[in-house]
Amino acid sequence: MGKIVMIAMVLSMLLSASELAASQISLQNACLSCHEEQQIPSELIYRRYLMKYSTDKRMGKAILHYLKDPKKSHSIMPLQFFLKFPMKKALKLDNTELKAGIKQYLEKFDVKKKFVLEK
């Protein structure tokens, strides 16, 4: 009985690890690959959202609003930004996929992970 439980646990961990890897690939394919190709500074964008909205929840809502209806008036970036970088086209992803990608984006660039506490 113990072996069956152990095998089930290992299989569930492998499945969740593969789902996480697939979702990270999705973030890379759907968002970051274009940012890198066009040399759009993702960390700068994250920091601008952080300065204006200050919490992950508020940042997530603002990013979702922008991704669903990308307009300069919905963007956090100054108008000069759009002289150098192209205007984003609306993504054809459903809300669940967008929210998952936004969550991954916020986790990837989270500045709290870069803090170093000295003892």
C-alpha positions in Angstrom: 0.0 0.0 0.0 2.8 2.4 0.9 4.5 1.7 -2.5 1.3 2.6 -4.4 1.0 5.9 -2.5 4.7 6.7 -3.1 4.4 6.0 -6.8 1.2 8.1 -7.0 3.0 11.0 -5.3 6.0 10.8 -7.6 3.8 10.7 -10.7 1.8 13.7 -9.5 5.0 15.7 -8.8 6.3 14.8 -12.3 3.0 15.9 -13.9 2.9 19.2 -12.0 6.6 19.8 -12.9 5.8 19.2 -16.6 2.8 21.6 -16.4 5.0 24.3 -14.8 7.6 23.8 -17.5 5.0 24.1 -20.2 3.5 27.2 -18.7 7.0 28.8 -18.5 7.5 27.9 -22.2 4.1 29.6 -22.8 5.3 32.8 -21.1 8.5 32.7 -23.1 6.7 32.1 -26.4 3.7 34.4 -25.9 5.5 37.4 -24.4 9.2 37.4 -23.6 10.4 36.2 -27.0 8.9 39.3 -28.7 10.2 41.6 -25.9 13.7 40.1 -26.4 13.5 40.3 -30.2 12.5 43.9 -30.2 14.8 44.7 -27.3 11.9 45.9 -25.1 13.2 46.1 -21.5 10.9 43.8 -19.6 12.4 44.7 -16.2 11.9 48.4 -16.9 8.3 47.8 -17.7 7.8 45.8 -14.6 9.4 48.5 -12.4 7.1 51.2 -14.0 4.1 49.1 -13.1 5.4 48.5 -9.6 5.9 52.2 -9.1 2.4 53.1 -10.2 0.4 50.2 -8.9 2.6 48.9 -6.0 0.9 45.5 -5.5 0.9 42.4 -7.7 -2.9 42.3 -7.7 -3.2 45.9 -9.0 -0.4 45.4 -11.4 -2.0 42.2 -12.7 -5.3 44.0 -13.3 -3.6 46.9 -15.2 -1.6 44.5 -17.4 -4.7 42.4 -18.1 -6.6 45.6 -19.1 -3.8 46.7 -21.4 -3.3 43.2 -23.0 -7.0 42.9 -23.7 -7.2 46.4 -25.2 -3.8 47.8 -26.0 -3.9 51.5 -26.5 -1.5 54.2 -25.6 -4.0 55.6 -23.1 -4.0 52.2 -21.3 -0.2 51.9 -21.3 2.1 52.6 -18.4 4.8 53.7 -20.8 5.4 57.4 -21.8 4.4 58.4 -25.4 8.1 58.6 -26.4 8.3 54.8 -25.8 6.1 54.3 -28.8 8.4 56.2 -31.1 11.0 53.5 -30.6 8.9 50.4 -30.0 5.8 49.3 -31.9 2.3 49.4 -30.5 1.2 46.0 -29.1 -1.5 44.1 -30.9 -4.2 42.4 -28.8 -3.4 38.9 -27.8 -5.8 36.1 -28.8 -5.7 34.3 -25.5 -8.5 33.7 -23.1 -8.6 35.3 -19.6 -7.3 32.2 -17.9 -4.2 32.0 -20.1 -3.6 35.8 -19.8 -3.9 35.7 -16.1 -1.5 32.7 -15.8 1.0 34.5 -18.1 0.7 37.7 -16.1 1.2 35.8 -12.9 4.4 34.2 -14.3 5.6 37.6 -15.6 5.1 39.2 -12.2 6.9 36.3 -10.5 9.8 36.3 -13.0 10.6 40.0 -12.5 9.7 40.3 -8.9 12.2 42.7 -7.3 11.7 41.2 -3.8 13.6 38.1 -5.0 16.6 40.3 -5.6 16.8 41.7 -2.1 19.7 40.5 -0.1 19.4 40.5 3.7 22.6 40.6 5.7 22.8 39.1 9.1 
